[in-house]
């Protein structure tokens, strides 16, 4: 079976024409990576991540005519996936579950040896354990590179809340990553 290759312009035009074959090509090109993004927001719920992915791609196909060619097509799709995931989580509960309590002033740094022993899958599992709001903020800041101001605007919270939730999430992850002295 020959692997087909299309440039972004051909894919965009095909999707605008509702060409099902081209839509499938686009989906196959990006679904795996975008599913990973959805999993980051859905926590441990693979069903929720799949729902997020499907709804996001429906939006991608429906709004393909709005892609202006500035920036990468993948980046445009990523933005739709992220926004869809956050919208779904926001609809599920009217408030974002935040981590309560204070973050200790000092904490031990995790050594490179400890980090090299931990598989990416294990780290993602720990991130999935974070409360929903903190997980969203951690993903947006640490994994997607958004500023606390941008996160605050998107989630309708203050930048201070974003910063404190990120700090608390990091502290929890560090606690979980520390080897137990049992």
N, C-alpha and C positions, 0 to 999 in steps of 0.2 A: 504494500500500500504506500503510495507516494505521499509525502508530507507536503501540504500546500503552504505556500508562503504569500502573504499579502502585506502591502504597506498599510500604514495607518489610514491614509486617505481612502484606499479601496475599502477598508473595513468600515470606516465612518460612513462613506457613501452607501455601501451595501446595507448597513443597519438602518440608515435613513429610509431606504427603499423597502425596508422590512424583508430583506432577503434572509430567509431562515438559515440557509447554509452559512452565510457570512456571520450571522448572529451566533451560530454554534461555534464557528471558528474563534470568534472573539471570546466567547464563554470558555472554551477549552484553553485558550491562551492565558487567561487571567483567573479562572475560578479557584485554582488551588491556592494561589497566594492570597487572594481575597478571602477565601474561607479561613485561612490562618488569622487574618485580621479580625474576622467575625468571631472566631473562637476566643480571641483576646478580650473581647467585650462580653461574650456570652458566658464566660467562666467555664464551668465544666459541662454545660448543656450543649451537646452536639446538635440536638434537634433545633434549639434556638439559633445556633450559629447557621445552620442550614436555612432556616426561615429568613434570617437576616440576609444571607447571600442571595437567595432567590428574589426577595423583595428589592434588593439593591440592583440586581441585573434587570429586573423589570423596569426600574427607573432609568437605568443606563440606556436600554433600548428605546424607551419612550421619549427620552430627552436628548438623544444623540445629536439632534439638529442644533443643540445649544453648545456643543463642543466647538470651540473656535480655533482649534489648532495651536493655540498658545500653550506651551508646556506639553508634557507627555500625555498621551492618551491614558497610559497606566495611572499616572498621577490623578487625572480627572476621575477615572473609575474608582481609585482608592478613596478619594474625597467623598464620592457618592456612597460607597460602602460604609465608611466611617460614620457619616451623617445618618445613614439609614439605621445602623446599629444603635447609635445613641438615641435616635427617635424612638425606636422600638423599646429600648430600656426605659426611656422617659415615660412612654405610654403605659408600661407595665406597672409602674408605681409613680405616684404623683410627686414623691420626694426621693431625693438621692440618699441612699443609705451611706452615712459617713462614719468614719472611725472616731469614737469619742475618747477623751482622755488626753493626757499630756505626753509629749515625747521627751524622754530623758535628754538632758543636755549633752551628756557624753555617751558614746557607745563605741564598742570595740570595732575596729575595721576588720573586714573579712580578708584574710590573706589570699594571695593568688593561688596557693596550693589548694585551699578549700574550694575556690571557684572552679579550678580545673577538674576537680573531682565530681562536679555536679553537672548532670546532663541538661541540655537545653529543655528537654521535655519536663524534667523535674522543676526547673525554674518556672516554666509556663504553668505547671500545675499549682505551684505556690501562688503565682499571680492570680490564678483563677479562684483561689481561696479568699482573696481580699474581698471586703464588702463591696457591693456593686459600684457605689459612687467613687470610692477610693481606687477601684480597679480601672474605672473609666479615666479618672484623672491621671493615674500612673501610666496608662497606655498612651494617652494624649501627650503627656509631657516627656516621659522617658523613651517611649518607643516611636512616637510619631513626630516629636520635636516641636510641639506647639508651646508658646509662651503661656505663663499663668494668666496674663491678660486675655489672650485669645480663648483659653479654656473657660475663663470666667464668663466671657460673652456668650460662648456657645452653650454653656450649661446653666446660665442665668444665676451665677453665684458670684461672690467677690473674689478678686485675685488672692486675697489673704486666705480665704477658705481653700482655694486651689493649692496654694503653697503648703498650708498646714496638712491637708489631706495627703499630698504627695510625700511630705516628710513623715507622716504617720505610717503611710503604706511602706515606705523604704525601711522604717524602723521595724515594722512587723516582718517584712521579708528578711531583714538581717537577723532577727531573732530566730526565725525558722531555719535559716541557713547555718546558724552556729551549731557546731557539734555539741551534743549533750554530754555532760560529764557524769553519766550514770555508770 
